[in-house]
Each structure stands twice: as C-alpha cells, then as structure tokens.
Amino acid sequence: MEIDLRQGDFESFFAAPFEAYGARSAYVSPLKSDLKRFVDVNTNPLFADGSSDLAYWTAHRGGRVVGRITAHEHGASNAAFDLRRGYFGYFDVAEDAEAAAALLKAAEAWCRARGLGEICGNFNLTAMQQMGVVTGGFAHAPYTDLVWSPPHIAAFLEQNGYGADFGMTTFEVDLETAAPPVITSKSQAIIDDPAFEFAPITRRTIPARMEEARLILNASFAKNPMFVPVNAQEFHFQAKDMKWVMDPRISAVLHKEGKPAACIICVPDMNPFLKKVRSRMGLSAPWHFLRHRMHNDRAVLIFSGVMPDLQGRGVNPVVLNRVITGAKAAGYKTLGNTWIGDSNGASLAQKAKSGAGKMHRLHLFSKAL
C-alpha cells in the first residue's frame, strides 16, 4: 500500500499522533480547539504579516493516518537574524520510514518554493512555544508546554539528512525535598527595599499581570538565541485560556516603584487531564477537569525573567523563593521546567543549585535545502 499525502486535513492532523504512538505512549496533544487555531493562518497573529505562512500535511497508508508535519516561515525571525530559514513542526509519525520521508520531503519542497535555504525543527511554532525533538529521557511524562517524541523520530530525521544541533534539557524539581533558594545579603536588600513589592495576582488582575509578564519576557530574553519579541496580540493569543487554569499561588510578579521588575509564571500541569480526555472537550471533560483540580500535584514553570537593569542584584532568588514556598504550601509535589539551552550557563547553574533533576534531552534538527 502506497503512502497518500493530504494537505490541510485538520481532523487527520489532530488524530495522527494518537494513531502513530498509541494510548500507552507519553505523548500528550494540545487541546484540539487550541491546535486548530494555532495552525490556522487566518486566526493566528503569528502569520498576520505577509512574510509568514504555514502549511500542513498528513500521511495515510491503507486508509489510516500514520503521520503529520507542518512547514512554516516566521518572517519576523528571519528578518531579526538575517536568515532564509524555514521550519518544520508537529512532526509525529509511526515507525514507517517511507511515511517519514514523504512528510519531510513535502515540508522541504514547500520551503524551497518560498526561496528558503534551510529547514529546522521541531518548532511548534516559535522558540517561545514547544520546540525540539526528544533525544533522551523518553520515559519521563511531559508537563504542559513540553514536547515528547519517541526515539524513532530523531532516527528518521538523521536518515533523511538532518543533523542535531542546539541541545536543550528540561528539568523537574522535587518540591517535597527542595529547599527554597538561600536569601543572600543582596536578596535581603531587595526584600527590605520599599520600592519593591509583589503585585497581587487574582482572577481579576491576571490579564494585567500577564501583560507585565510579556514586557518582562521581551526585555529579559532579548539577547537569547532565536528570540523574537512577542507583541501583545501574539502573546495573548498563545495564553488565551491561561487565566482559567492559572493558580495565583504559584506565580509571582515583582514591581519596582509600581513598574514590572521580574516574574515567574507557573501553571498547574494540565497534561494528566488532557491525557484522560484525549485532548477533546467532550461531555465527560468537566468531570475529569474537576477531578484533576482536586488531585493534581504537578506544576510547570513556563518562564521566568528579570528586567535587564536588575539582573545580578539578587532579584531572581526573591521571586523564586516566593514561588517555591507557595507551591509547597499549596500541595504541589513536583515542578517541571520548560527547556533550557546548553548555552545558558547561568540558568543551568541555577538548576544545579536547586537540586533539579534532568528529564528530557532535546535537540533541534537542521538541513540545508
């Protein structure tokens, strides 16, 4: 039976990883409605300018979907870093070498047709969203916003001429044994300074706190590899439903003289819930959601940042101390951390100090076109 490639079939696109990996795999899909709006170029503001676009395909064999892939160009990223790069993402496929090759060739041809000179992935869809291909730690269940892929995905990429680069690691902190960061004299000076105060996080103030988090993100990540400032429309599109799942006890936004100074944004891990409902909001979803809220003891750190003029002054330990203390008091037992690149020595050292354990090893895979 030959491979049949279809373009733009969203129902098959959503179903592909479930069919490819089976119910016992660690894979967890974004909510179906979220995935649909992410890959819709007419609604996702990432593709609002004329320099960005996206297409997606599914691979079918014998009437069954066996894989999927996206190809996209992020014009703002190419302009910022003077690149001619395309990206593949959501590359999920069964142990079917022919299907994997067909999907990758479709993404590569799309990028070539746009005049791009290289392709890189997984990007689902930017460096500030899910990215990477898992190359180690496959047994660990991913937290919200972490990717998971089986070993054959990296192997298929290598077989098709892709090379691994930009290594990353995800982490997990055991909150039952972890101690909050030590408050040094520098950090104590921040605590004692009346110019600094934690902004209230309530259901009513979450939109304002999230906008402040966006400003901190853009300023503190400005020099990070591949980072492109996120405008308000893009940020709030990505975080649309966060206010419904946020737990104010496990995030913190610090102000200095009433202006955003630092933040750590954590959310309860929603993956066990999504796993139960297979990422579909059916009739049983509200019941599963309530049970999840009652029993969930996993949280995930989405990102942390300190305004550049305050970095190195003891601010981050103050914010982290508040978050870890709050998470422990709220009954969370583990705290996951989204990827940290190998080049980010300061963050890696901080994880080592906190006693965080390594979970997944990931890489981007690239190929010249």
NUZA-321463 format. One record per residue (C-alpha): residue in one letter; residue number from 0; y, z, x. Coordinates in Angstrom, 2 decimals, always signed. Last residue first. Layout:
BEGIN
{r 'A'; NUM; {Y; Z; X}};
...
//
This chain:
BEGIN
{r 'L'; 368; {+22.86; +1.20; +17.98}};
{r 'A'; 367; {+22.73; +4.11; +20.42}};
{r 'K'; 366; {+20.56; +6.96; +19.19}};
{r 'S'; 365; {+21.13; +10.64; +18.53}};
{r 'F'; 364; {+19.13; +13.71; +17.47}};
{r 'L'; 363; {+20.89; +17.01; +16.81}};
{r 'H'; 362; {+18.91; +20.02; +17.83}};
{r 'L'; 361; {+17.57; +23.20; +16.24}};
{r 'R'; 360; {+15.78; +26.41; +17.27}};
{r 'H'; 359; {+15.21; +28.68; +14.31}};
{r 'M'; 358; {+14.99; +32.47; +14.15}};
{r 'K'; 357; {+16.30; +34.38; +17.15}};
{r 'G'; 356; {+16.58; +38.13; +16.75}};
{r 'A'; 355; {+19.92; +39.91; +16.58}};
{r 'G'; 354; {+20.21; +43.02; +18.73}};
{r 'S'; 353; {+23.95; +43.25; +18.18}};
{r 'K'; 352; {+24.65; +42.80; +21.88}};
{r 'A'; 351; {+22.55; +39.62; +22.02}};
{r 'K'; 350; {+24.42; +38.24; +19.02}};
{r 'Q'; 349; {+27.75; +38.94; +20.71}};
{r 'A'; 348; {+26.56; +37.19; +23.85}};
{r 'L'; 347; {+25.65; +34.13; +21.78}};
{r 'S'; 346; {+29.09; +34.20; +20.16}};
{r 'A'; 345; {+30.86; +34.30; +23.52}};
{r 'G'; 344; {+28.62; +31.67; +25.12}};
{r 'N'; 343; {+29.27; +29.01; +22.52}};
{r 'S'; 342; {+27.83; +26.05; +24.45}};
{r 'D'; 341; {+24.31; +26.59; +23.09}};
{r 'G'; 340; {+25.64; +26.11; +19.57}};
{r 'I'; 339; {+25.43; +28.87; +16.96}};
{r 'W'; 338; {+23.69; +28.05; +13.68}};
{r 'T'; 337; {+24.03; +30.08; +10.48}};
{r 'N'; 336; {+23.36; +33.80; +10.68}};
{r 'G'; 335; {+20.92; +35.83; +8.64}};
{r 'L'; 334; {+21.45; +39.47; +7.69}};
{r 'T'; 333; {+18.44; +41.61; +6.84}};
{r 'K'; 332; {+17.89; +44.83; +4.89}};
{r 'Y'; 331; {+20.64; +44.74; +2.29}};
{r 'G'; 330; {+20.92; +48.00; +0.35}};
{r 'A'; 329; {+24.65; +48.03; -0.44}};
{r 'A'; 328; {+25.25; +50.74; +2.15}};
{r 'K'; 327; {+23.67; +48.57; +4.85}};
{r 'A'; 326; {+25.79; +45.59; +3.82}};
{r 'G'; 325; {+29.00; +47.62; +3.78}};
{r 'T'; 324; {+28.38; +49.08; +7.24}};
{r 'I'; 323; {+27.54; +45.60; +8.55}};
{r 'V'; 322; {+30.69; +44.10; +7.01}};
{r 'R'; 321; {+33.08; +46.86; +8.09}};
{r 'N'; 320; {+31.73; +46.91; +11.64}};
{r 'L'; 319; {+32.03; +43.13; +11.80}};
{r 'V'; 318; {+35.72; +43.31; +10.86}};
{r 'V'; 317; {+36.52; +45.94; +13.48}};
{r 'P'; 316; {+34.30; +44.25; +16.07}};
{r 'N'; 315; {+36.26; +40.99; +15.51}};
{r 'V'; 314; {+39.71; +42.49; +16.07}};
{r 'G'; 313; {+39.22; +43.89; +19.58}};
{r 'R'; 312; {+42.11; +42.02; +21.17}};
{r 'G'; 311; {+40.15; +39.09; +22.58}};
{r 'Q'; 310; {+41.31; +36.75; +19.82}};
{r 'L'; 309; {+44.49; +37.79; +18.05}};
{r 'D'; 308; {+46.67; +34.76; +18.86}};
{r 'P'; 307; {+43.77; +32.44; +18.00}};
{r 'M'; 306; {+43.25; +33.78; +14.44}};
{r 'V'; 305; {+39.82; +35.37; +14.23}};
{r 'G'; 304; {+36.78; +33.75; +12.63}};
{r 'S'; 303; {+33.45; +34.44; +11.00}};
{r 'F'; 302; {+31.12; +32.07; +9.21}};
{r 'I'; 301; {+28.36; +31.89; +6.61}};
{r 'L'; 300; {+26.78; +35.26; +7.39}};
{r 'V'; 299; {+23.67; +35.47; +5.23}};
{r 'A'; 298; {+22.35; +38.27; +3.04}};
{r 'R'; 297; {+18.78; +39.36; +2.28}};
{r 'D'; 296; {+17.83; +42.39; +0.16}};
{r 'N'; 295; {+17.39; +40.67; -3.21}};
{r 'H'; 294; {+15.68; +42.83; -5.85}};
{r 'M'; 293; {+18.11; +43.21; -8.74}};
{r 'R'; 292; {+20.07; +40.03; -8.06}};
{r 'H'; 291; {+16.84; +38.03; -7.87}};
{r 'R'; 290; {+15.59; +39.45; -11.15}};
{r 'L'; 289; {+18.86; +38.44; -12.82}};
{r 'F'; 288; {+18.62; +34.93; -11.33}};
{r 'H'; 287; {+14.99; +34.53; -12.40}};
{r 'W'; 286; {+15.94; +35.37; -16.00}};
{r 'P'; 285; {+18.95; +33.01; -15.90}};
{r 'A'; 284; {+16.74; +30.20; -14.44}};
{r 'S'; 283; {+13.99; +30.33; -17.10}};
{r 'L'; 282; {+15.57; +27.69; -19.34}};
{r 'G'; 281; {+16.11; +25.26; -16.47}};
{r 'M'; 280; {+18.76; +25.22; -13.75}};
{r 'R'; 279; {+16.79; +23.31; -11.12}};
{r 'S'; 278; {+16.48; +24.26; -7.44}};
{r 'R'; 277; {+12.69; +24.66; -7.66}};
{r 'V'; 276; {+13.30; +27.66; -9.95}};
{r 'K'; 275; {+11.50; +30.18; -7.73}};
{r 'K'; 274; {+12.63; +28.55; -4.48}};
{r 'L'; 273; {+16.22; +28.57; -5.64}};
{r 'F'; 272; {+15.96; +32.31; -6.31}};
{r 'P'; 271; {+14.42; +33.00; -2.89}};
{r 'N'; 270; {+17.10; +30.77; -1.33}};
{r 'M'; 269; {+20.10; +32.59; -2.79}};
{r 'D'; 268; {+20.78; +34.80; +0.24}};
{r 'P'; 267; {+23.62; +37.09; -0.76}};
{r 'V'; 266; {+26.91; +35.89; +0.68}};
{r 'C'; 265; {+28.81; +36.64; +3.87}};
{r 'I'; 264; {+32.30; +35.60; +4.92}};
{r 'I'; 263; {+33.72; +37.36; +7.96}};
{r 'C'; 262; {+37.47; +37.24; +8.28}};
{r 'A'; 261; {+40.40; +37.49; +10.63}};
{r 'A'; 260; {+44.23; +37.53; +10.65}};
{r 'P'; 259; {+45.37; +36.32; +7.23}};
{r 'K'; 258; {+49.00; +37.32; +6.54}};
{r 'G'; 257; {+50.28; +40.54; +4.96}};
{r 'E'; 256; {+51.60; +42.06; +8.17}};
{r 'K'; 255; {+48.22; +41.46; +9.76}};
{r 'H'; 254; {+45.51; +40.89; +7.19}};
{r 'L'; 253; {+41.75; +41.33; +7.53}};
{r 'V'; 252; {+39.36; +39.53; +5.20}};
{r 'A'; 251; {+35.93; +41.09; +4.72}};
{r 'S'; 250; {+32.64; +40.04; +3.18}};
{r 'I'; 249; {+29.57; +42.17; +2.37}};
{r 'R'; 248; {+30.80; +44.49; -0.40}};
{r 'P'; 247; {+32.54; +41.69; -2.32}};
{r 'D'; 246; {+29.12; +40.21; -3.21}};
{r 'M'; 245; {+29.64; +36.49; -3.68}};
{r 'V'; 244; {+27.32; +34.71; -6.13}};
{r 'W'; 243; {+29.75; +33.55; -8.84}};
{r 'K'; 242; {+32.68; +33.16; -6.43}};
{r 'M'; 241; {+30.55; +30.84; -4.30}};
{r 'D'; 240; {+30.20; +28.22; -7.01}};
{r 'K'; 239; {+32.81; +25.76; -5.77}};
{r 'A'; 238; {+32.44; +26.54; -2.06}};
{r 'Q'; 237; {+31.93; +22.90; -1.00}};
{r 'F'; 236; {+34.57; +21.59; -3.42}};
{r 'H'; 235; {+36.83; +24.48; -2.43}};
{r 'F'; 234; {+36.70; +23.47; +1.20}};
{r 'E'; 233; {+37.12; +19.73; +0.60}};
{r 'Q'; 232; {+40.14; +20.15; -1.70}};
{r 'A'; 231; {+41.78; +22.70; +0.59}};
{r 'N'; 230; {+41.50; +20.53; +3.68}};
{r 'V'; 229; {+38.87; +21.18; +6.32}};
{r 'P'; 228; {+39.98; +20.73; +9.90}};
{r 'V'; 227; {+37.46; +18.66; +11.88}};
{r 'F'; 226; {+35.05; +20.44; +14.20}};
{r 'M'; 225; {+32.75; +18.27; +16.32}};
{r 'P'; 224; {+32.77; +20.71; +19.27}};
{r 'N'; 223; {+34.87; +23.84; +18.68}};
{r 'K'; 222; {+38.53; +23.81; +19.70}};
{r 'A'; 221; {+40.00; +24.16; +16.19}};
{r 'F'; 220; {+37.37; +26.69; +15.06}};
{r 'S'; 219; {+39.76; +29.68; +14.89}};
{r 'A'; 218; {+42.64; +27.85; +13.22}};
{r 'N'; 217; {+40.66; +25.85; +10.67}};
{r 'L'; 216; {+38.38; +28.75; +9.78}};
{r 'I'; 215; {+41.26; +31.22; +9.49}};
{r 'L'; 214; {+43.07; +28.89; +7.06}};
{r 'R'; 213; {+39.86; +28.40; +5.07}};
{r 'A'; 212; {+39.27; +32.16; +4.95}};
{r 'E'; 211; {+42.76; +32.60; +3.50}};
{r 'E'; 210; {+41.82; +30.11; +0.77}};
{r 'M'; 209; {+38.63; +32.09; +0.16}};
{r 'R'; 208; {+40.59; +35.35; -0.12}};
{r 'A'; 207; {+42.90; +33.80; -2.73}};
{r 'P'; 206; {+39.99; +32.48; -4.80}};
{r 'I'; 205; {+38.12; +35.85; -4.45}};
{r 'T'; 204; {+41.07; +37.90; -5.78}};
{r 'R'; 203; {+39.99; +38.21; -9.41}};
{r 'R'; 202; {+36.30; +38.79; -8.70}};
{r 'T'; 201; {+37.37; +41.42; -6.18}};
{r 'I'; 200; {+38.04; +41.36; -2.45}};
{r 'P'; 199; {+40.96; +43.59; -1.46}};
{r 'A'; 198; {+42.71; +42.67; +1.80}};
{r 'F'; 197; {+41.80; +44.81; +4.79}};
{r 'E'; 196; {+44.79; +46.22; +6.61}};
{r 'F'; 195; {+46.54; +45.62; +9.92}};
{r 'A'; 194; {+50.26; +46.27; +10.44}};
{r 'P'; 193; {+49.50; +49.99; +10.13}};
{r 'D'; 192; {+47.95; +49.93; +13.65}};
{r 'D'; 191; {+45.29; +52.67; +13.91}};
{r 'I'; 190; {+42.36; +50.33; +13.18}};
{r 'I'; 189; {+43.71; +47.73; +15.62}};
{r 'A'; 188; {+44.14; +50.39; +18.32}};
{r 'Q'; 187; {+40.59; +51.55; +17.63}};
{r 'S'; 186; {+39.41; +48.03; +18.40}};
{r 'K'; 185; {+41.11; +48.05; +21.79}};
{r 'S'; 184; {+39.83; +51.58; +22.54}};
{r 'T'; 183; {+36.30; +50.40; +21.79}};
{r 'I'; 182; {+34.56; +50.65; +18.43}};
{r 'V'; 181; {+30.88; +50.03; +19.07}};
{r 'P'; 180; {+29.49; +47.43; +16.71}};
{r 'P'; 179; {+27.48; +48.74; +13.74}};
{r 'A'; 178; {+23.93; +49.84; +14.62}};
{r 'A'; 177; {+21.01; +47.66; +13.70}};
{r 'T'; 176; {+17.72; +49.31; +12.68}};
{r 'E'; 175; {+17.72; +48.85; +8.91}};
{r 'L'; 174; {+20.11; +45.93; +9.19}};
{r 'D'; 173; {+17.55; +43.79; +11.00}};
{r 'V'; 172; {+19.79; +40.97; +12.21}};
{r 'E'; 171; {+18.66; +37.35; +11.98}};
{r 'F'; 170; {+19.71; +34.41; +14.13}};
{r 'T'; 169; {+20.02; +30.64; +14.11}};
{r 'T'; 168; {+19.98; +28.65; +17.35}};
{r 'M'; 167; {+21.56; +25.37; +18.40}};
{r 'G'; 166; {+20.96; +22.59; +20.92}};
{r 'F'; 165; {+23.36; +19.67; +21.17}};
{r 'D'; 164; {+20.91; +16.93; +22.22}};
{r 'A'; 163; {+17.54; +15.50; +21.25}};
{r 'G'; 162; {+16.98; +11.79; +21.85}};
{r 'Y'; 161; {+16.21; +9.19; +19.20}};
{r 'G'; 160; {+14.10; +6.11; +19.97}};
{r 'N'; 159; {+11.94; +5.88; +16.86}};
{r 'Q'; 158; {+9.08; +7.98; +18.21}};
{r 'E'; 157; {+11.60; +10.70; +19.09}};
{r 'L'; 156; {+12.82; +10.79; +15.49}};
{r 'F'; 155; {+9.24; +10.89; +14.18}};
{r 'A'; 154; {+8.46; +13.89; +16.41}};
{r 'A'; 153; {+11.55; +15.78; +15.24}};
{r 'I'; 152; {+10.44; +15.29; +11.62}};
{r 'H'; 151; {+6.78; +16.04; +12.43}};
{r 'P'; 150; {+7.54; +19.67; +13.27}};
{r 'P'; 149; {+8.53; +20.62; +9.69}};
{r 'S'; 148; {+12.18; +20.83; +8.57}};
{r 'W'; 147; {+14.40; +23.73; +7.58}};
{r 'V'; 146; {+18.17; +23.82; +7.24}};
{r 'L'; 145; {+20.31; +26.92; +6.89}};
{r 'D'; 144; {+23.05; +27.16; +4.24}};
{r 'T'; 143; {+21.23; +29.91; +2.30}};
{r 'Y'; 142; {+18.59; +31.55; +4.48}};
{r 'P'; 141; {+15.63; +29.74; +5.98}};
{r 'A'; 140; {+12.11; +31.20; +5.95}};
{r 'H'; 139; {+10.89; +31.57; +9.54}};
{r 'A'; 138; {+7.56; +29.95; +10.39}};
{r 'F'; 137; {+9.17; +26.83; +11.89}};
{r 'G'; 136; {+10.74; +28.77; +14.76}};
{r 'G'; 135; {+11.22; +25.69; +16.91}};
{r 'T'; 134; {+12.52; +22.12; +16.78}};
{r 'V'; 133; {+14.37; +22.27; +13.45}};
{r 'V'; 132; {+16.63; +19.26; +12.96}};
{r 'G'; 131; {+20.36; +19.91; +12.81}};
{r 'M'; 130; {+23.12; +20.29; +10.24}};
{r 'Q'; 129; {+23.96; +22.07; +7.01}};
{r 'Q'; 128; {+27.70; +22.20; +6.39}};
{r 'M'; 127; {+30.64; +22.82; +8.73}};
{r 'A'; 126; {+29.45; +20.16; +11.20}};
{r 'T'; 125; {+29.55; +17.68; +8.32}};
{r 'L'; 124; {+27.20; +16.24; +5.64}};
{r 'N'; 123; {+24.28; +17.27; +5.60}};
{r 'F'; 122; {+24.32; +16.09; +9.22}};
{r 'N'; 121; {+20.85; +15.60; +10.66}};
{r 'G'; 120; {+21.87; +13.73; +12.67}};
{r 'C'; 119; {+23.40; +11.12; +14.96}};
{r 'I'; 118; {+23.93; +7.35; +14.90}};
{r 'E'; 117; {+25.71; +5.25; +17.50}};
{r 'G'; 116; {+27.89; +2.14; +17.83}};
{r 'L'; 115; {+29.40; +1.80; +14.37}};
{r 'G'; 114; {+30.61; -1.58; +13.16}};
{r 'R'; 113; {+30.12; -0.83; +9.46}};
{r 'A'; 112; {+27.09; -3.16; +9.31}};
{r 'R'; 111; {+25.64; -1.29; +12.28}};
{r 'C'; 110; {+25.79; +1.98; +10.31}};
{r 'W'; 109; {+23.97; +0.49; +7.33}};
{r 'A'; 108; {+21.34; -1.04; +9.62}};
{r 'E'; 107; {+20.75; +2.36; +11.28}};
{r 'A'; 106; {+20.30; +4.12; +7.94}};
{r 'A'; 105; {+17.81; +1.49; +6.74}};
{r 'K'; 104; {+15.97; +1.57; +10.07}};
{r 'L'; 103; {+15.65; +5.36; +9.82}};
{r 'L'; 102; {+14.13; +5.10; +6.34}};
{r 'A'; 101; {+11.66; +2.39; +7.35}};
{r 'A'; 100; {+10.59; +4.29; +10.48}};
{r 'A'; 99; {+9.93; +7.48; +8.50}};
{r 'A'; 98; {+7.95; +5.56; +5.86}};
{r 'E'; 97; {+5.77; +3.94; +8.52}};
{r 'A'; 96; {+5.18; +7.24; +10.30}};
{r 'D'; 95; {+3.97; +9.00; +7.16}};
{r 'E'; 94; {+3.64; +12.75; +7.62}};
{r 'A'; 93; {+5.91; +13.22; +4.60}};
{r 'V'; 92; {+9.64; +12.61; +4.88}};
{r 'D'; 91; {+12.92; +14.52; +4.79}};
{r 'F'; 90; {+16.04; +13.16; +6.44}};
{r 'Y'; 89; {+18.82; +14.79; +4.43}};
{r 'G'; 88; {+21.26; +13.32; +6.92}};
{r 'F'; 87; {+22.02; +10.31; +9.07}};
{r 'Y'; 86; {+25.36; +9.94; +10.76}};
{r 'G'; 85; {+27.54; +7.13; +12.01}};
{r 'R'; 84; {+29.60; +7.22; +15.17}};
{r 'R'; 83; {+32.36; +4.97; +16.45}};
{r 'L'; 82; {+34.18; +7.79; +18.21}};
{r 'D'; 81; {+37.74; +8.70; +19.18}};
{r 'F'; 80; {+37.18; +12.44; +18.56}};
{r 'A'; 79; {+39.70; +13.01; +15.76}};
{r 'A'; 78; {+39.46; +9.45; +14.40}};
{r 'N'; 77; {+35.65; +9.53; +14.28}};
{r 'S'; 76; {+35.73; +12.93; +12.57}};
{r 'A'; 75; {+38.29; +11.83; +9.99}};
{r 'G'; 74; {+36.28; +8.70; +9.23}};
{r 'H'; 73; {+33.07; +10.52; +8.42}};
{r 'E'; 72; {+30.57; +7.68; +8.19}};
{r 'H'; 71; {+27.40; +8.09; +6.20}};
{r 'A'; 70; {+23.70; +7.39; +6.12}};
{r 'T'; 69; {+21.41; +9.38; +3.86}};
{r 'I'; 68; {+17.63; +9.73; +4.04}};
{r 'R'; 67; {+14.56; +10.15; +1.81}};
{r 'G'; 66; {+10.79; +10.46; +1.89}};
{r 'V'; 65; {+7.38; +10.15; +0.21}};
{r 'V'; 64; {+8.21; +9.13; -3.37}};
{r 'R'; 63; {+5.03; +8.17; -5.19}};
{r 'G'; 62; {+4.43; +4.76; -6.84}};
{r 'G'; 61; {+1.84; +3.74; -4.28}};
{r 'R'; 60; {+4.23; +4.43; -1.45}};
{r 'H'; 59; {+7.90; +5.14; -2.01}};
{r 'A'; 58; {+10.77; +5.64; +0.45}};
{r 'T'; 57; {+14.13; +6.88; -0.83}};
{r 'W'; 56; {+17.55; +5.65; +0.21}};
{r 'Y'; 55; {+21.09; +6.93; +0.49}};
{r 'A'; 54; {+24.58; +5.53; +1.05}};
{r 'L'; 53; {+27.80; +7.16; +2.21}};
{r 'D'; 52; {+31.43; +6.22; +2.92}};
{r 'S'; 51; {+34.46; +7.27; +4.94}};
{r 'S'; 50; {+37.41; +5.25; +6.27}};
{r 'G'; 49; {+38.98; +4.52; +2.88}};
{r 'D'; 48; {+39.87; +8.14; +2.26}};
{r 'A'; 47; {+38.31; +10.17; -0.55}};
{r 'F'; 46; {+34.88; +10.37; +1.05}};
{r 'L'; 45; {+34.99; +14.06; +1.99}};
{r 'P'; 44; {+36.57; +14.57; -1.43}};
{r 'N'; 43; {+33.08; +14.40; -3.03}};
{r 'T'; 42; {+33.48; +13.04; -6.59}};
{r 'N'; 41; {+33.33; +9.25; -6.23}};
{r 'V'; 40; {+31.24; +9.33; -3.07}};
{r 'D'; 39; {+28.46; +11.15; -4.94}};
{r 'V'; 38; {+26.17; +12.65; -2.28}};
{r 'F'; 37; {+27.57; +16.20; -2.57}};
{r 'R'; 36; {+27.89; +15.96; -6.37}};
{r 'K'; 35; {+24.18; +15.33; -6.81}};
{r 'L'; 34; {+23.18; +17.98; -4.28}};
{r 'D'; 33; {+25.19; +20.59; -6.17}};
{r 'S'; 32; {+23.58; +19.67; -9.50}};
{r 'K'; 31; {+20.10; +19.85; -7.97}};
{r 'L'; 30; {+20.69; +23.27; -6.40}};
{r 'P'; 29; {+20.28; +22.94; -2.66}};
{r 'S'; 28; {+16.66; +22.49; -1.64}};
{r 'V'; 27; {+14.48; +25.09; +0.08}};
{r 'Y'; 26; {+11.82; +24.13; +2.65}};
{r 'A'; 25; {+9.52; +26.92; +3.85}};
{r 'S'; 24; {+6.44; +24.90; +2.87}};
{r 'R'; 23; {+3.94; +26.17; +0.30}};
{r 'A'; 22; {+5.17; +24.00; -2.60}};
{r 'G'; 21; {+4.52; +20.71; -0.85}};
{r 'Y'; 20; {+6.27; +19.02; +2.07}};
{r 'A'; 19; {+6.73; +15.38; +1.06}};
{r 'E'; 18; {+6.70; +15.77; -2.73}};
{r 'F'; 17; {+9.19; +18.65; -2.70}};
{r 'P'; 16; {+11.20; +16.85; -0.02}};
{r 'A'; 15; {+11.45; +13.63; -2.10}};
{r 'A'; 14; {+12.29; +15.05; -5.56}};
{r 'F'; 13; {+16.07; +15.07; -5.10}};
{r 'F'; 12; {+16.16; +11.54; -3.70}};
{r 'S'; 11; {+13.71; +10.36; -6.38}};
{r 'E'; 10; {+16.07; +11.55; -9.13}};
{r 'F'; 9; {+19.03; +10.16; -7.18}};
{r 'D'; 8; {+17.83; +6.57; -6.92}};
{r 'G'; 7; {+20.74; +5.08; -4.93}};
{r 'Q'; 6; {+18.78; +2.72; -2.70}};
{r 'R'; 5; {+15.05; +2.12; -3.04}};
{r 'L'; 4; {+12.65; +1.40; -0.19}};
{r 'D'; 3; {+9.06; +0.40; -1.05}};
{r 'I'; 2; {+6.48; +1.07; +1.66}};
{r 'E'; 1; {+3.36; -1.05; +1.41}};
{r 'M'; 0; {+0.00; +0.00; +0.00}};
//
